[in-house]
Structures are given as structure tokens and as C-alpha cells.
Amino acid sequence: MNPVWLIAVPLSLAFLGIFSGNISRILLWIAAISNSIISIKIATISGTTSFVIGGWKPPFGINLVVDDGTKLIVVAVNIIFLLALLATSTEKLKSSLKLSVVYMLSLAALNGIVLTGDLFNLFVFLEIASISAYIIAASSQRNESKFAAFKYLIIGSVGSALYLLGTSMLYATYGTLNMADISQHMKTGMIHPNVLTVVSLLYLFGLGVEAKLFPLNGWVPDVYSYASQRATTILATAFPVVMIFAFSRIFVTVIGFGEVQSLIIILGLLTVVIGEVIAFSQKKLKRMLAYSSIAQAGLALLLIGIGTESSMTGAFMLLINNSISKLILFSIAGYIISTISDDSFEKVAAFASKSRISALLFTAGALSVIGMPLFFGFRAKLLIIESTISYNLWVPVVFLVTALIEAVYYFRWIFNIYRPDTADSIHKKLPVRTLIAGSILVVMIIILGIASQGAFEVFEKAGTAILDSLSYASTVLLGGI
């Protein structure tokens, strides 16, 4: 099956949704379900395959690339997107029908970012995804969400401009935008080292905005805190996986790290430390989860910066575990806010007495983020320790300290939720859709944790595919389907 359907289906339905009025919500569900099925079908494609778009073969034409890395990510992103729709309620806004169109555009763009083999096409898909994200972030009825989205737009626009400038410099040097072709040219040493350093810095800070890299992640806490339940859930789960994958594709497969490898590792480490320390001090649930997400993104970028097979495998395991777990946590956080209209530490206290099942789901998600045994996060954290020790002894020490901080504040919230309630509790049933989605997600992180060896092989292949730039380039440039 041609992966172009992952882009074409939601894109076509989005345009149809503009004129279809009330059925746009149904079209969104059709797009999400169709893409989940298509992505699973694409995952059965063996090896690395290049699909030519428009009849012009690379490096002159546009192509989509399916390898073990893209297969893992498209399956994860499309299923996470579908479960995010299931777990969250539709925004009670007059514009919610139009928002369905925006969600479909974002789904098409996210798949395009993962699959494209062209730097300018990647820019186009990044723009579509980013603009969709700005609109989604501003969709809440709260005025704070508008300001948060505006701040996100300003920072994101600067990031997009930096990415485009870096791409322009590569095009001026090599006369091509094809990733595989540029990857081959990079090995010839045609580009001046100083120019390569500038290009690398432009990509680092251009992509770093969406990848939540310090100091470019100031937009995250407000956007995650004030956006609607569905918006927050999708922005915090599907988007980070794709953006960090794009980061790894550019730096590992295409241009290499060059002189910025140490900078990536340092900034990744700073992102982890600052994210965990600030998360520890938060008294609002969604804000705590936002800073926790920043820390997890920083850890993934740190592992990508190390650039070994084990670190890349660990990065992908961490990304998927975090997305699944945060989907549970943000969904429950949204439910808590809808129940008691507050997510402060004091108000959330004893919430288990109001909804035992939601407390259990929250606990499972938190334990997987922490990396407790039986959960998928445990295997990911072990691999992170192994891969960082082989790089430098001080990195795993910092990681273990921040992991301890993370465990403390998550357990503090868990114990707070289960605190005995001295007042009369108002019981409210967890929505069936959230219960179903949350249960599926908990089963996923437990199965991935128990069957860690089988899961490890899938993630190991994904990491190897990103590192194997020679195989990537040769497959693309020798032709395609």
C-alpha cells in the first residue's frame, strides 16, 4: 500500500469537511480510523522502500520513504491520535465543526513530516502542522489560551524561519532538496565546515521549538495548561513524537551532528534538569504534566545527540512510552477539571473517592512515566542508563538524580489523589469513551513492559534505520515504486 494515503485521506476529508457542515466530526473519525488501519498495513512493508510521487524519481522528484523508523512512528502517531479522540470529549464551541477540519489537517501534516524524503516538503508539512497547532491551542473558551497560542505562534514562526534559512543554505550549496541526495553529498566534504555549523545551528534552533528544547520551550506550560482537553492531549502526545523524529531524521540521517553534537547533548540535559526541577514545584496538575513532558523531550533529544544504536533505541522507546502515558494522564487531568473545575494540588486531594477508576488509570500512567517494573517505562529507563553509561559517566548520574526527582513528585500527586476524604464526596462517573481509551492504553504499556524483548526488537530496528544513512540514501536514489 502506498503511504501517500496517510496524507491524502485526512487532507481530502478536511477539504470535504469545509463544505459538509455537521458531518465534519464524522469525517474526522473516518480519517483517524482509516489512517490507523492504513498505518498498520504499511508496517507490513519489508525493508526500506521509496515511493515516487508525480512520476519524477529522486533526487529530482518528491518521494515518501518507508523504513523501520517511519513504520514505527506512523503506527504510533495514528493510533495515539485515534485514542486521543476517543479519550476526550468534543469542545462545546460553535467553532467545533471547523476544528474537526483543523484536526484532520494536522493529522495529514504529521504523517507527511514522518514520511517525506524532501527538506522543503518537510517545511511545508511543518507549517501545516504548526498552524493547525496554533489554532487548536487557541480553541479553548479561556482567554488565557489565546495569549498562550499567540506566544506559541511567535516562537514557532521564528523556528520555521530558521529552518527555512538552513534549508536554503543547503540548496545553495548542493542544488538539491532531497534528503538522501544531501546525505550522500555530505560525505564528499563539499560544504565548508563553517557553513555546515551555521546550517546545523539553524536546524537545531528551528526544530528545537517544536521539539521543546531549552531555551525554546517557554510556550509549552501555558499552551498545555489552558488549551481544551482534546487540544492538550493531542498536542502533548502525537506532536512531540513526530517533531522529535524529524529532528533525528535531519541530524542523524541527513546532515550529521558535526560541531553541534555536544551542544545538543548539553541543551538536552539542561532541558531534562530544568523540566524536572520546575515540575517538582508545580501545584497545578496540567502544569506539572507540561514540565514533565518538557523533561521527557529533553531526555529523548539527549539520547539522539549521543547517536549510538542503544541510545537511539532508548529515545524511541522513551518517546512512545511518554506519549501513551501522557495520553492517559492528560485525559484524566481534563476529566478532573471538568468534575471539580480546578486542578490545583489542594482541590485534587482525595479525588479517588469521587472516581476510583480514574485514579487507577492516572496511577498506571504515572508509574509508566516513572519507569516502575511491569510497565513499558521500566525497560526504556534501563536502556537509557545503559546507553548513557557507554557515553559518559556523569550523564547517567544526572539522569538518575532527575529520575528520582520525577518519582518524588509523581508519587506525591498519586498519594494526594488517594488521600482519605473527610467531606461528603460527589461521585461522577468517568465517561465511557475515556474509560475505554484509558483501559486500552494501560493494557498497551503493561503488554509492552512484559513483552519487552519483542518490543525492544521493533524499537532497535527503528533506531538502526535512522542511523543507517547509507542504506537510506542508496534505496532512495536507486529508484522507487
TORSE-247310 format. One line per 10 residues: their letters; for each residue x, y, z of C-alpha. Coordinates in pm, 1 decimal. Layout:
a) X/Y/Z  ...
//
This chain:
mnpvwliavp) 0.0/0.0/0.0  126.3/347.0/-88.7  188.5/563.1/222.1  59.1/869.8/37.8  -286.9/760.2/158.1  -185.3/857.6/511.5  -164.4/1215.6/385.2  -430.8/1208.4/114.8  -716.5/1063.2/322.2  -723.4/1319.5/606.2
lslaflgifs) -633.6/1603.3/366.6  -918.4/1518.7/127.8  -1166.4/1472.5/410.8  -1055.6/1805.3/559.9  -1143.1/1990.7/239.7  -1470.0/1799.3/221.4  -1536.9/1895.0/582.9  -1520.5/2265.8/498.0  -1836.7/2231.0/290.3  -2007.7/1948.1/477.4
gnisrillwi) -2110.0/2130.3/794.6  -2240.3/1894.8/1059.4  -2070.8/1579.3/930.7  -1716.1/1715.8/971.6  -1692.6/1546.9/1311.9  -1782.4/1215.9/1148.1  -1522.5/1280.0/878.3  -1260.3/1332.6/1149.7  -1339.1/991.6/1294.3  -1328.2/834.2/947.7
aaisnsiisi) -988.1/993.7/886.5  -845.0/876.8/1219.2  -975.5/520.5/1187.2  -870.9/492.6/821.4  -521.3/619.5/895.6  -478.7/375.6/1184.1  -568.7/84.4/956.0  -350.2/212.6/670.6  -52.1/265.3/902.7  -74.1/-92.8/1029.3
kiatisgtts) -85.9/-213.2/669.5  219.7/-2.8/582.9  405.5/-150.5/880.6  399.2/-485.8/699.8  617.7/-349.2/416.6  956.4/-517.5/439.9  1282.6/-326.1/440.3  1326.5/30.7/320.9  1110.5/143.6/30.2  1088.6/473.9/-157.1
fviggwkppf) 757.2/573.3/-313.6  782.4/819.1/-602.8  521.4/1096.5/-617.9  440.8/1259.7/-952.4  647.2/1033.4/-1175.0  984.1/1207.5/-1120.9  1236.3/987.6/-944.6  1466.6/1124.9/-673.7  1662.9/1344.0/-648.4  1454.4/1546.3/-896.8
ginlvvddgt) 1110.2/1443.2/-778.0  928.5/1415.1/-449.4  927.4/1084.1/-266.8  796.6/925.7/50.7  1021.2/685.7/239.7  912.0/387.7/447.3  1175.9/228.0/668.1  1169.3/64.7/1010.8  1178.5/407.1/1175.3  887.9/556.7/982.9
klivvavnii) 683.1/238.9/1020.7  706.9/257.1/1399.4  625.7/627.3/1414.1  329.6/630.9/1172.4  165.9/339.6/1354.5  223.4/504.4/1691.8  109.4/851.5/1586.6  -207.5/743.2/1407.7  -318.1/508.0/1685.3  -237.1/767.8/1952.5
fllallatst) -432.4/1029.3/1756.0  -732.5/795.8/1731.6  -723.2/708.9/2102.1  -686.8/1078.8/2189.2  -1011.1/1146.6/2002.1  -1176.5/859.7/2186.3  -1047.4/962.7/2528.8  -1154.6/1326.1/2509.0  -1485.4/1498.0/2458.6  -1572.0/1731.7/2174.2
eklksslkls) -1521.6/2100.0/2251.9  -1851.4/2271.6/2331.0  -1787.6/2555.2/2088.7  -1968.1/2691.3/1786.4  -1639.9/2651.1/1601.7  -1600.0/2282.6/1696.0  -1711.1/2171.9/1349.2  -1435.9/2381.3/1192.0  -1190.5/2248.7/1449.3  -1255.9/1899.3/1315.6
vvymlslaal) -1118.8/2022.2/982.8  -809.4/2159.3/1158.1  -753.2/1829.2/1338.6  -767.7/1645.8/1004.2  -514.9/1887.4/854.3  -284.5/1828.8/1149.7  -314.4/1451.4/1107.3  -220.3/1476.4/738.7  73.2/1704.9/818.8  208.2/1483.8/1097.6
ngivltgdlf) 215.9/1184.7/864.5  377.4/1396.3/592.9  656.2/1506.2/827.0  739.5/1145.2/908.8  724.4/1010.5/553.0  869.8/1282.8/331.6  1214.1/1248.6/178.4  1240.1/1615.7/80.6  1356.1/1903.6/301.6  1121.6/2162.3/152.0
nlfvfleias) 824.7/1927.2/170.7  916.5/1877.7/534.5  899.4/2255.5/577.7  553.6/2266.6/416.2  421.7/1989.8/640.4  581.9/2156.0/944.2  397.5/2476.9/857.6  63.0/2299.2/818.6  113.0/2113.7/1146.6  228.0/2427.4/1328.7
isayiiaass) -56.3/2648.6/1204.7  -303.1/2374.0/1297.5  -143.9/2356.9/1642.1  -177.5/2733.5/1692.6  -547.3/2718.6/1607.2  -605.9/2412.4/1823.8  -419.6/2569.8/2116.2  -637.7/2882.9/2095.9  -965.6/2690.6/2069.5  -1047.5/2689.8/2441.1
qrneskfaaf) -1307.3/2929.5/2577.8  -1049.0/3057.5/2828.0  -884.3/3388.0/2734.7  -551.1/3259.8/2864.6  -542.0/3004.1/2583.2  -548.5/3283.8/2324.6  -242.4/3452.6/2473.6  -63.1/3118.1/2512.7  -134.7/3030.8/2149.0  -11.5/3374.1/2036.3
kyliigsvgs) 315.5/3323.4/2224.0  344.2/2978.5/2064.9  280.1/3133.5/1721.1  555.6/3394.9/1762.7  816.9/3145.7/1881.9  706.7/2886.5/1625.3  726.0/3136.6/1339.5  1085.2/3220.9/1430.1  1165.0/2848.9/1439.1  1009.2/2796.3/1095.7
alyllgtsml) 1210.6/3086.6/952.6  1533.9/2941.8/1090.4  1455.2/2600.4/942.2  1379.4/2754.6/602.1  1703.2/2954.8/609.2  1902.8/2640.0/685.6  1730.8/2456.8/400.2  1804.3/2746.9/163.2  2173.9/2732.4/251.9  2186.9/2358.8/180.5
yatygtlnma) 2007.5/2410.2/-151.3  2250.7/2687.1/-246.7  2539.3/2451.0/-171.3  2419.3/2127.2/-330.4  2137.6/2227.6/-567.0  1905.9/1962.7/-423.9  1645.1/1931.0/-150.8  1626.5/1551.6/-146.3  1734.6/1416.8/192.6  1905.2/1109.1/52.0
disqhmktgm) 2094.1/1313.2/-207.3  2209.6/1565.9/52.6  2315.0/1280.7/281.1  2540.3/1147.5/4.8  2680.8/1493.3/-72.9  2763.8/1549.5/293.5  3008.7/1261.1/277.9  3205.4/1429.2/-3.7  3302.0/1726.8/212.0  3180.8/1978.8/-48.2
ihpnvltvvs) 3032.5/2207.3/215.6  3262.5/2438.0/413.0  3279.9/2336.1/782.2  3174.0/2684.3/895.3  2872.4/2677.3/663.6  2778.6/2332.8/795.0  2799.2/2460.9/1152.1  2568.2/2752.2/1069.0  2322.0/2518.8/893.4  2330.4/2280.1/1190.2
llylfglgve) 2260.5/2564.9/1433.6  1971.7/2689.3/1218.6  1817.2/2341.6/1216.4  1888.5/2293.0/1586.8  1703.4/2606.5/1691.2  1447.6/2583.8/1410.6  1334.5/2233.4/1501.5  1410.3/2285.6/1870.0  1096.5/2496.3/1916.3  860.5/2209.6/1836.0
aklfplngwv) 1093.6/1955.6/1998.7  1066.9/2152.1/2328.8  1442.2/2204.8/2356.6  1564.8/2453.1/2617.8  1556.4/2755.5/2592.2  1291.2/2740.9/2317.4  1016.4/2567.5/2517.0  869.0/2861.4/2707.6  541.4/2825.4/2517.3  472.3/2471.6/2640.7
pdvysyasqr) 342.2/2520.4/3000.4  78.9/2781.8/2913.4  -39.7/2604.5/2597.8  -77.0/2270.5/2776.7  -237.8/2431.1/3082.5  -500.2/2645.6/2912.2  -589.1/2457.2/2593.5  -900.9/2239.7/2583.4  -885.1/1876.1/2690.3  -868.3/1736.8/2336.9
attilatafp) -623.3/2001.8/2218.0  -385.3/1944.5/2508.6  -398.9/1568.2/2471.2  -311.6/1570.3/2100.8  -50.7/1846.5/2128.7  119.6/1664.6/2416.9  120.9/1315.8/2263.3  109.2/1294.2/1882.7  300.3/1614.4/1804.6  615.8/1554.1/2016.1
vvmifafsri) 673.9/1207.4/1870.0  668.0/1342.9/1515.1  872.4/1656.2/1582.0  1148.8/1471.8/1764.8  1151.0/1206.5/1491.7  1201.3/1485.7/1235.4  1487.6/1615.9/1449.7  1652.3/1273.2/1445.2  1598.4/1231.7/1070.8  1768.1/1563.5/993.3
fvtvigfgev) 2062.3/1532.1/1230.5  2128.4/1158.5/1222.5  2030.3/1050.1/871.5  2080.4/1362.7/659.8  2341.1/1617.5/773.8  2505.0/1451.9/1073.7  2583.0/1622.8/1402.9  2903.6/1796.9/1300.4  3018.4/2054.0/1554.5  2682.6/2076.5/1734.6
qsliiilgll) 2667.0/1726.1/1884.0  2797.7/1839.1/2222.1  2558.9/2135.7/2215.7  2261.4/1905.4/2152.4  2362.8/1685.7/2445.4  2415.7/1983.0/2677.9  2086.2/2150.1/2583.1  1905.5/1816.1/2610.9  2049.6/1766.3/2957.9  1955.2/2120.6/3062.4
tvvigeviaf) 1602.8/2060.1/2932.1  1573.7/1747.7/3147.4  1710.2/1907.9/3463.6  1512.1/2231.8/3436.6  1193.6/2049.2/3336.5  1206.3/1805.5/3627.9  1302.6/2067.1/3887.6  1020.6/2303.0/3786.6  772.0/2013.8/3759.7  861.0/1924.0/4119.6
sqkklkrmla) 747.2/2267.2/4240.5  418.2/2282.8/4049.5  85.4/2299.0/4232.4  -131.6/2262.9/3920.3  -174.1/1916.5/3769.3  -169.4/2009.3/3398.5  123.5/2243.9/3451.5  316.6/1968.5/3627.6  246.0/1734.4/3336.2  360.7/2005.3/3092.8
yssiaqagla) 700.5/2041.7/3260.0  728.3/1664.2/3286.5  668.9/1646.3/2910.3  944.4/1903.4/2855.2  1183.9/1690.8/3059.9  1095.5/1374.8/2866.4  1150.3/1555.4/2535.2  1487.9/1679.2/2657.6  1587.6/1326.4/2752.5  1490.8/1196.7/2407.7
llligigtes) 1695.3/1472.2/2240.1  1989.6/1392.9/2467.8  1976.7/1028.0/2360.2  1952.2/1127.1/1993.1  2254.8/1351.9/2043.2  2460.0/1060.6/2177.7  2385.0/891.4/1846.0  2455.4/525.4/1924.4  2231.5/232.1/1838.7  2131.8/176.7/2201.6
smtgafmlli) 2066.4/546.9/2265.0  1850.6/578.3/1952.0  1656.1/269.4/2057.1  1612.1/419.1/2403.0  1496.7/750.2/2254.3  1221.1/581.9/2053.5  1111.9/368.2/2349.3  1101.0/676.3/2569.4  900.2/875.1/2312.6  634.4/608.1/2268.9
nnsisklilf) 608.8/533.3/2640.3  576.0/901.8/2721.4  308.5/955.5/2456.2  97.1/662.1/2573.4  137.0/752.9/2940.4  75.3/1124.9/2889.6  -236.3/1046.0/2687.4  -372.2/871.4/2996.7  -256.3/1145.0/3234.1  -379.8/1445.4/3035.4
siagyiisti) -713.4/1273.2/2967.5  -766.3/1213.9/3338.4  -647.3/1567.2/3418.1  -909.0/1701.7/3178.7  -1174.9/1485.1/3343.0  -1072.1/1611.0/3687.8  -1103.5/1972.4/3573.0  -1445.4/1901.6/3421.0  -1554.8/1748.8/3752.6  -1424.0/1998.0/4010.0
sddsfekvaa) -1331.4/2293.7/3783.4  -980.1/2302.4/3926.5  -656.7/2104.1/3905.8  -468.3/2255.5/4199.5  -293.1/2021.5/4442.1  -535.8/2107.8/4722.3  -851.0/2061.1/4514.0  -734.2/1734.1/4357.0  -678.4/1584.9/4702.3  -887.2/1272.5/4769.7
fasksrisal) -1017.1/1267.1/4412.8  -1005.7/885.4/4421.6  -1309.1/895.9/4649.5  -1500.7/1065.6/4367.2  -1379.9/837.8/4088.1  -1177.2/530.3/4179.8  -1130.3/414.3/3821.2  -987.6/748.3/3706.0  -741.6/739.8/3996.8  -629.9/390.2/3896.0
lftagalsvi) -577.3/497.5/3533.9  -380.7/802.4/3647.5  -165.8/584.2/3871.5  -84.9/342.8/3587.9  16.2/626.8/3356.3  231.3/789.0/3624.1  405.9/461.9/3712.7  497.8/406.3/3348.8  643.9/757.8/3320.0  846.7/695.5/3635.7
gmplffgfra) 964.4/360.4/3498.1  831.1/114.0/3752.5  866.6/-262.2/3684.2  592.4/-428.0/3474.7  539.8/-104.1/3284.2  694.1/-14.1/2948.6  877.8/280.1/3101.1  1089.8/44.0/3311.5  1257.5/-114.3/3007.5  1305.7/226.3/2849.2
klliiestis) 1474.5/367.8/3159.9  1707.2/67.0/3187.2  1817.2/111.6/2827.4  1872.8/483.0/2886.0  2109.5/405.4/3173.6  2297.6/150.7/2962.6  2336.9/383.0/2664.2  2441.1/687.7/2867.8  2699.3/495.5/3072.8  2873.0/392.6/2749.8
ynlwvpvvfl) 2891.9/760.9/2651.5  2996.9/936.3/2972.7  2963.1/850.7/3340.1  2833.5/1190.9/3450.0  2531.9/1176.1/3216.3  2366.3/872.3/3384.7  2435.8/1029.1/3725.7  2239.7/1340.3/3627.2  1970.5/1119.4/3473.4  1931.3/915.1/3792.8
vtalieavyy) 1905.0/1229.7/4005.5  1636.5/1378.6/3779.4  1458.1/1041.6/3766.3  1446.6/1044.6/4146.8  1300.3/1397.0/4143.5  1044.0/1278.3/3889.0  946.2/980.8/4103.7  904.2/1200.5/4412.2  664.6/1449.9/4256.3  460.2/1186.2/4074.1
frwifniyrp) 419.1/979.6/4392.4  327.4/1298.4/4577.7  40.2/1356.5/4334.0  -63.0/988.7/4348.0  -74.1/987.5/4730.0  -261.9/1317.2/4723.1  -529.8/1172.8/4496.4  -574.9/872.8/4727.7  -582.3/1083.8/5043.8  -881.6/994.5/5266.3
dtadsihkkl) -1173.8/1229.3/5208.0  -1321.3/1383.3/5520.6  -1603.3/1559.9/5337.2  -1901.1/1418.2/5153.2  -1785.1/1311.4/4808.5  -1976.0/1386.4/4493.5  -1933.5/1085.2/4271.7  -1915.2/1134.7/3898.2  -1874.3/852.1/3652.1  -1577.6/858.0/3420.2
pvrtliagsi) -1707.3/896.3/3061.9  -1729.9/558.3/2890.2  -1515.1/677.7/2599.4  -1237.4/787.1/2838.4  -1262.9/460.7/3030.2  -1231.8/254.6/2710.6  -939.1/456.1/2574.2  -763.1/465.3/2910.6  -803.8/90.6/2960.4  -662.6/19.4/2613.5
lvvmiiilgi) -364.1/244.4/2684.5  -293.3/83.9/3022.8  -305.6/-260.7/2864.0  -62.6/-137.0/2597.9  200.2/-11.0/2844.2  173.4/-329.7/3050.4  199.2/-560.2/2746.8  493.9/-359.3/2613.7  651.4/-383.0/2957.8  601.2/-757.5/2996.6
asqgafevfe) 684.7/-846.0/2635.1  979.3/-607.4/2642.0  1209.5/-825.8/2431.6  973.1/-837.5/2136.7  907.1/-465.5/2169.0  1278.8/-399.6/2203.8  1348.8/-558.5/1865.3  1096.6/-328.9/1694.5  1247.7/-19.1/1852.5  1601.4/-140.5/1786.1
kagtaildsl) 1521.2/-174.2/1415.1  1377.4/177.1/1417.3  1690.4/319.3/1577.3  1915.8/131.8/1336.9  1716.7/259.1/1038.4  1771.6/621.1/1142.3  2144.6/561.6/1189.1  2188.0/377.0/857.3  2210.1/679.3/628.2  2392.5/479.1/359.6
syastvllgg) 2109.9/226.9/322.0  1854.6/508.5/329.0  2032.3/704.3/55.9  2103.6/408.1/-169.1  1744.1/283.2/-154.1  1601.1/624.6/-240.1  1848.5/718.7/-513.7  1839.9/381.5/-688.1  1473.2/431.2/-766.1  1138.3/368.0/-607.1
i) 790.7/237.2/-650.7
//
